[in-house]
């Protein structure tokens, strides 16, 4: 499927599901009817298409598999092409995800998903990947308080005691040490949909959303 054939406005057509996938753009501030400033995260919706319908008989559960953004032919393999051709992606797709839910009426492979699946006032569960922050010390990674900042304490930003005595003579599993921070799947519940601008394929949710710009965000109605 070429990018030129994809519809830019998905408000008046398409299948309605129990959730959506969108891409994080950044944060902004809007004003509600009472004149109060509301911090929102702007999410960019791009056209998603049904690539597979999973049923209890064939797969053991019900779900809708979705695909978005065509790949280049050189970046896809034969299996991807064979699986996604019916959905309109001749060379595969960059994103293939699924939503577990009861199968809606009219669900067919190749059907486009409508941005109107979610509406203003809905509360959703958001799942995305947080920002990766590399290697971090104990204080930053685990929010430790550290020691006194005064001179001579010799204990400022250290993790403190880590082991035991002669028995068991080892560091116990789960000890909070320095290490890799971020780049984890984070879920935030009860997030309000503040506004849906279907003509511009934009959703706005109240408050922050984990992840950097262009992070793929999963929204499921609570």
N, C-alpha and C positions, 0 to 999 in steps of 0.2 A: 504493500500500500504506500503510495507516494504521499508526501506531506501536503501536496496541493489538493488532494482529493478529500482530505479530512475537513469536517465541518468546524468552523470556528465558534459558532454559537450552538450549544447543546441544550438550550432551555426548552425548546418546543418539540423535541423529539427524544426518543430513546427510552430505555428500560429503567425503571426505578427500583433501586435496591435498598438494603438496610444500612448502607454505608457508602463511602467513596474513598478514593485515593487522590491526593493532591500534593503539590510541591510548595514548600515554604518559600515565601518571598521576603518577609521581614515584618517589622512591627510598625504600627501607626496608631494614631489617636483619632477617634470619632466622638461625636456628641449625640447623646440620646435625646428623647423628647423632653426630658426634664432639664436639659442643658448641662448635664454632667459629662465630664470627659471620661471616656471608656478606652482603656488600652486594648488593642486588638492585634492579632497576628494575621497577616494577609496570606492566604493560600491560593496558589494558581492551579486551576483545574484544566487538565488537558484531556482530549477525547480518549476514553477507554472503551474497549470492545470485548464482548464475550468470546473467549477462546476455547472454553470447555465447560460442559455442564456435568457436574458430578452428582451421582444418585446413590441411594442406599443399596440398590441392587448391584451396581457395578463397582462402587468405591467404598461402600460401608458408611458413608455419610453424605449429606447434601451440601453442596457449595457451588458458587459461581466463580470460575477462573477468568481473570481479566488480563488483557494485554494492552500496552501503550507504547508509542514512539517506535517507528520502524527502525530496524538495523540496516547497516550496509551489508551487501552480499558477502563481502570479504570477511566480515566479523561474525557470520552465522554458520552453523553446521547443518547437515542434512536432516538431522532429527528435528531441529527447531523449525526448519522450513516445512517439513511434512506435518508437524503438529499445528502450526499457526496459519497455514495457507488458507484454510476455510474461514478463518477470522479476518482475512484480507491482508495479512502480513506475509508477503511472498518470501521475504528474506529474514523472517523472525522479528522479534520485538525486544527492545532494551529492558522493558519491565513486564514481568509476568507474575501476577499475584492472585490471591483468591480470597473471597469473602464467604465464610460459613454462615448459611442461613437457609430457611425454607425456600424452595425454588419458587420464584414468582411466576405469574402467568405471562405467557408470551416470551419466555426466555429461550432464545435460539442462538446458536453460534454465529457470530458476526454482528449481533445486535449492539447498538451503541448505548452507553450508559448516560442517563440524564443527570445534569447537575442538580436538578430539582429533587433528587433522591433525599436531600437534606433541605430543611427549611429554617427560616429565622425562628428562634425560640427553642429549637431542638437541643437536647443535651447529648453529647457524644463522648465516647471513650477514644482518646487519641493515643496512637502508638507511633513512635519514630526513633531514629538513632541519634543519640546525644553527640555533642561536639567532642572530638578526640583532643585531649590536652597533653598527650605524651606522658613521660615519666614524671611523677610528682611525689613529694615527700609525704610523710605521715600526717602532718598538720593540714596541708591543703587537701590531701586525698580523703582523710577521714574526719576532718574538722577537729583535730585534737587542740587542746588549749596551749600546750607547750609549758615551759618552765618560766621562772622569773626572768624579766628582761634586765634586771640590775646587773652591775659588774660583779664578777666573781662567782656567779651561781654555777657556771659551767654546764647549765642545762637550759637551753633556749628553745630550739626547734627540733629536738630529738624525740624519737618514739618512746624512749624510756625502756624499762626492763622488758625483755622478750622471752626469757627462758625460765627454767625451774632450777631446783637444786639437783643433787646427784640423781635422785629419782623424780620424774622419769628421764631427766637429763636431755631433754629435747624441746624444740619449739612446738607447741600444740597447733594442730590444724585450725585454720581460720584466723590466726593472729593478724592483726591489722598492721601491715608493713608498707613501706613505700612501694610504688609500682605504677602500672599503667592506669591512667585516669581518663574516664569518658569513653566514647565510642561504644556505648552500650544501648541496648533496646530499652527504652523508657516508656511507660504507660501512664497517662494522666486521665483521671476519670471526671465525669460531670463537668465537662467543658461546654459552655453555651455557644451556640451559633448566633452571632450578633447580626450578621447580614449576609445575604446571598445576592450577588449581582450577576444574574444569568447572562445578560448581554455581553459582559466582559469576562465571563468564566472565572469569577473571583468569589471566594468565600472568606468571611472574616469571623474569627473565633475570639472569645474573650480571654485575655491574658496571654502568657508566653507559651510557646510550643518548643519542646526539646529539638535540638539540631541546628545546623548551619543553614544558610541559604541554599535552596534547591534540594533540600532533604525531602525524601518521599515520606508523606505523612498518611497514616491510615486513620480514617474516621468511621466509627461504628456507632449507630444510634443506641443509646442506653435503654 
